[in-house]
Amino acid sequence: MDLDKALESRRSIRQYSDKKVTWGILSDVLSAATHSPSSGNVQNFRFVIVTKDDKKRQLAIASLKQMWMQTASAIIVVCADYSNIKRLYEERYKELSLQNCTIAANNIMLKAVSHGLGTCYIGIFDKEAVSKLLKLPDHFEPLIMLTLGYPDEKTVKIGRIPLANALFYEEFGKRRRV
């Protein structure tokens, strides 16, 4: 699938079929994340894959009880490893880590589309509960969760704002190129 098609067809999916994603496909999707740019090329994104039903249920509970999450074939928890980035960017390491992990998550979501998979980005959850459940080291912080699986819902094309409404030239408010 070409990039334009993937960008235009990606949607947040909240209903998944029972079909399991194979490890080969999951590995290919995760490999796309390792090609993500990162601050100072520190590559401090780490991924915990959760496929066991009980753990998926616990992650759903920790995510404001969004129980639909447990129907996904897998939940990918994108974590920041602060061990190296903190030394490089003492004051802004958390902000930069969120950016690094978000770019990696976006690569995962786009690569998933190319395999006919659906995803949903989860950004609000109890980080302490997730850290405890996944036995994360102290220098790791879970920042994003992505559900992943074969969609079991009809997706509809969502209207997007025209580029002209989001674009300014040289400074805010200037709509015409100077």
N, C-alpha and C positions, 0 to 999 in steps of 0.2 A: 504494500500500500504506500502511495506517495505521501509526503508530509502534509500537503494541502488537504488531502482527503482525511487524514488522521486528525488534523486540527479542526476541521469542520464537523466531523462526525463524533468527536469525543463528548460524552455526556456523563453526568453523575448518575450512577445506577444504584438502585436500592432494592431491587428484587433480582435474585440470582437463581439459576437452575441448579439441579442436583449434580450436574456434570462437574467432575473434578478437573482442575487444571493440572496437567502433568508436570513433573519436576523439570523436564526439558524446556517446556514453554516458560515456566516460572523462572528458571535460570536465565533464559534469554531475555526476559523482561527486566530482570534485576541487573543483568549485564549492561543494559542501556544506561542505568543510573551511574555506573562507574565511569561513564564518558562525560559526566557533567562537569562543568567548570566549577571551581571553588576558590575562595579567598586564599591567595598565596599558594595555590595548588595544594592545600593541606589535605583535601579529600577526607574531611572528618565525618562524613555521613556513614552510618552503620545501619544494618537492616536486620530485624528479627522477624522471621516468618512464622506465623501462627496458623496451624491447620486443624488442631484438635478442638473438637466441639466445645468442651468445657472451658478451655482458655478463650475461645472466640466469644462465648457467652459472657465471661468475666470482662473481656475488653468492651463488649457492648454495654454492659452495666456501668463500667467506668466512663463511658462516653455518653453521659446523660440518659442512660437506659435506652439507647437506640438499638433495640433488639433485632431489627432487620439486619444488622451487621453480621450476625452469626450465620446467616444463610450464605454468605460469600464462601467460596472455596478456600480462600486464604485472606488473612489480614497481615499486611506488611506494616510493621512499626518502624518508622524512620527516626533514628536517634542521632544526636550529635555527640561525638566523642571530643570532649574539651581538653584532653591531655596535651595536645600540641598547639592547638589554635590559641589557647589561653596565653601561652608564652609569647606568641607572635603579635597578638592584638589584645593586650591587657584590658583595655577599656571597652572594646566593642566586640569581643569574641562571641557573645550570645547573639547579638544582632546578625553578625556575619554567619554564624552557624545556622541560624534560621534560614537565611538566604541560601546557603549551600544545600541544606536539606530540602528546601522547597524546589530548587532547580532539579535536584536528583529525583524528587517525587514526580515532577512534571515529565521528566524523561520516561519514568516508569509508566505513567498514565498514557502517554502517546505510544509507547512501544506496545502496551497492552491492546490498544485499539487495533494495531496491525495484526494481532493474533485473534481478533474477534472477541476480545475480552472487554468487560466493563470494569470500571473502578469508581470509587467515591472518596474524595478527600475529606478526612476528619481532622479538624484542627482544635476542637474543644474536648478535653477529657481530663480526668484526674491523673495527673502525671505521677504522683506518688504511688497511687494504686497500680498503675501500669508498670512503673519501675519495680515495685515489689513483686508483682505477678511474674515478670520476665527475668527477675533476679539480675537487674542491670547493675554494673559497677557504679560507684559513686561519681565517677567522672563522665558518665553517660547521662543524657537527658532525652526522653522521648519527646519529639516535637510534632510529629505528623503520623496519622494512621491512614492507610489506604486499604479499602476493601477491594477484592479482586475476584472475578469469576465470570462465568458465562451469563450474560443478561437473560432474564426471564421477564422482560417487560418491553413494550413497544416504546421506542424513543421517538420523540418528535423534534423537529427542527425548532430550536429556540431562537427567537428574535435577538439580534445583537444591535448595539448602538452603531450607527454609521461612523466610519472613521472620521469623517468631517466634524462630528460632535465631540470627539476625544482629542483632536489635534489642534495645536496652536503653533504659530511660527514665531520664533525668537523670544517671545514672552507670552505669559498667560493673557488670553483675551484676543490676541491677534489671530484672526481666522484666515487671512490671506497671506500668501507667501510674498515677502518683500524682496 
